[in-house]
Structure formats: structure tokens, C-alpha cells
Amino acid sequence: MSTARTALETEEHQALRAAVAALGKRYGRDYMTTVIREGKHTDELWAEAAKLGYLGVNLPEEYGGGGGGMAELSIVLEELGAAGSPLLMMIVSPAICGTVIARFGTEEQKRTWLPGLADGSLTMAFGITEPDAGSNSHRITTTARRDGGDWVLTGRKVFVSGVDMADATLIVGRTEDARSGKLKPCLFIVPRDAPGFGRNRIDMELHAPEKQFELVLDDVRLPANALVGDEDAGLLQLFAGLNPERIMTAAFGIGMGRFALSRAVEYARTRQVWKEPIGSHQAIAHPLATAHIDLELSRLMMQKAARLYDEGDDIGAGEAANMAKYAAGEACVKAVDQAVHTLGGNGLTREYGLASLITASRVARIAPVSREMILNYVSHQSLGLPKSY
């Protein structure tokens, strides 16, 4: 299948797609499976993507970035995924953390982190999920208290990607509002070697270069400048990172779905059991066509979300980003399932590289927010229906 193009994209976007697709093709699924099998990281692909300016394409030019936005960054991740070699840390490091720091960080934080995030020499993880909070961010118990001029963080996080690769983790904690006494969300940059900052790898059935970790913050002492932005704007800053996360997760799912579909289409064109290739039979062809339609529709919503976000419409982008993530997650799972089914027994072999995607594809449904929570968001925020909780 050819590189995806749409009428909504500029010539520059189409050129970016073609260039990233060429990079992805040089690495491909074989590179990714080898990295996973050998327990390594995607250092070579990460470094080359950074050198070409793809990792920091969304970050401000004055700090070494490309001056673009989520529209451009989502193209990069989608095309790498469509080649079979997605970079999950793109969702976390430049998209979430880079965006939050670029929008709300102090000048010192921007100078310290953005050039490195843009050129790939620095990476940052993101920790929000907790064992007892799940999708309810209001139950986050990681707290930060003032101690003189410092902050002291205490709490736990789970399912934090790539902490072993990251130079620091952007931690979502809560501080006490001096006026109301209520806890409010705030974001802190925690260096990987901070005393009291421990990590334990979670044993996952998910096969990926990026590992998942549980974090323990045991009275982690941080300087005052570890707080990102304004203490009173924590919720706004948090969602400034969560909307890009949903857009990029959509790109991740669309890319994976396109890769699986391309493998299935190639197989259906050439696999001949009776007189004609199996792709000539509607029982094979129609489900693949449906999968293609669903992926294309998902991309349109992702592009809408990226455009709204890049234009500064956070509210509109929030709705579109949630919808894009939902649509892409569903389309990805269905495309992978249909691809495996098209190949039959071959779909479960290592040779064709689809079996491992059965588990991986569900990530787009589950993380960073489940499809049920997105349906809650749409029913409450978009349709105005009452809550059940």
C-alpha cells in the first residue's frame, strides 16, 4: 500500500510523509522485532529520526525544533508505524513533555530541556497513572509539599513507559491550595537519579522496546524550579499534554493498522489456493476494504484534532482528540485482527510479523484512556447527558 495522502494536507505535509515513510522503510518490522528479541532500544532509528529533525518537528524553532505542531508530529509517528517501526516514546517525550514545557515552562526549563528533546539527546517520561486511581485523575494521591524552598514528592505511579531510557520523568502530583485547602494538580520534573526515586519493571506480555515501570517516590526532594509553570494553572497545563497524547496515540494506532493491512493485502493478492488469488473473494476483500475505510476515517478525525490543537482551540481539540483516539483504537484492533485472519496460520508466525500486534493493537484501545472513558466524555461533554458517577 502506498504512503497515505489526503486532500487536507499541504504539499509540505505530503513531502514530510514521503520522507518519513522512506526512513521507516529502511528500518521496517524486521529491525523492530530484532531490537525487541535482543532486549535493546531503538537507538539507531531514534538517532536518525532526530538528526533529520523529525523528533522535534513540533517544538519551537528558537529552541532547536521545527516550529510545527501536532499535525506534523502525528505524521511522523503514523508513517514510522505504517513501516512497522513506531517510536512509542515520541508520544511521551516530544508530544506530552515537550509541549507542556514549551507552553508553560520557565525560560530556564525551556533552555534546559527543549533543545535536547528536539535533537533526541534527551528524553522524558510521563507519570500520571496510579495503582488506585485508574482513569480517575481526581484520586491521584502523589502529593508535593513545600519544605523551605524545596518541594518534597511522595507517592506511586504505574505503567510509566520508558523510564529506563528517560533522563527525567514529568510527574503529575497534587499540592494543597492555601486558600481552599483542596488538592490541585501540578507537574514536576524529576531527574532519573533523584534520591528516593525508585523504579520497578512491570512484567508485560506486550512485546515492545519500551518497557513499563512502577515508580516509587519516597520523599523525593526537588528544587523550586522543578515545578513546571504556574502552580495555580496545573489543570490547564495537564490537559495541554493529554490532548497531544490522545492525538499521537491515534497516530500510533493508525500506523499499526496500516502496517497490518498492507501485509494482509499483499498476501491476499498473491496467495492462491483455488483458481484465483484469495483477495478476489469478497469474504476476504470486503473486510479488508472495511478496515481501510475505518483507518482513513480515523485519520480525518486525527487531523481535525491536530489542527484545532495547533490553532490553540484546547476545548475543541479535547473533544476531537478523544474521538480520534477512540476511532483509531477501534480501527487498529479490527485491522490487525482481520490481517491475521486473512493470513490464517501464517498470521501467527514470526515470519509475517503480525502475531505480536494482536496484543500491541489493544494498547490503542486501553491507553492512555479506555474507550469507555472516552464514551463517558462524549456522552457528557458533547451530548450533555447526565453522569452515572
HUNORCOR-V249444 format. One line per field, one symbol per residue. psi: psi as a letter, one per 30 degrees, with the letter a starting at -180 (. if undefined). A space follows every 50 residues. Layout:
psi = ???
This chain:
psi = klkkklffkleeeeeeeeeeeeeeefdaeeeeeeeeeghalheeeeeeee efgeegfflkefggafgbafeeeeeeeeeeeffgiljefeeedeedeeee eeeflleeeeeeeeeeeegffklklkjeklegebfjffgkfklkkkjbgl kjkkakllhjkgeffkflkjkjaklkkfefflkkklkkjjkfgkkfjlkk kkjkfkjleklklkkkjihjkklegfkkbkffgeeeeeffeeeeeeeeee eeeeeeeeeeeeeeeeefefjjebelkfffkffeeeeeeeeeeeeeeeee eeeeeeeeeffgieeeeeeeeeeeeeeeeeeeeeeeeeeeeefbeffgle efgfeffeeeffefeelfkleeeeeeeeeeeefglllg.
